Amino acid sequence: MVAVEAAVEPASEVVLTATDWKFDQQEYQIKAGEPVALTLKSVGGVHGVQILKTKHTIGNNESVTLQFDKPGTYDIICNVPCGGGHAKMKAKLVVT
């Protein structure tokens, strides 16, 4: 399950909205083989995203276009210390 930065126009966009100590969804879904723009929108505090088991991070209010070659599930965590609930700030990225 490899994710590569796609140098093509994304087919879709998924916005991960972060507030203090949580993401707006527990699970985000994308399609394997399709380039997708993953955008981190911080509406409360400063946050960043690390997609575990990959080398990919998304900075505060930034976007990265990725393409996953196979279905799988990846854990997403906030990688910027954001206060008391930081350790609980997790979600899943499901590639179908």
Secondary structure, DSSP 8 states (H G I E B T S, - for coil): --EEE--S--SEEEEEEEETTEES-SEEEE-TTS-EEEEEEESSS---EEETTSS-EE-TT-EEEEEESS-EEEEEEE-S--STTGGG-EEEEEE-
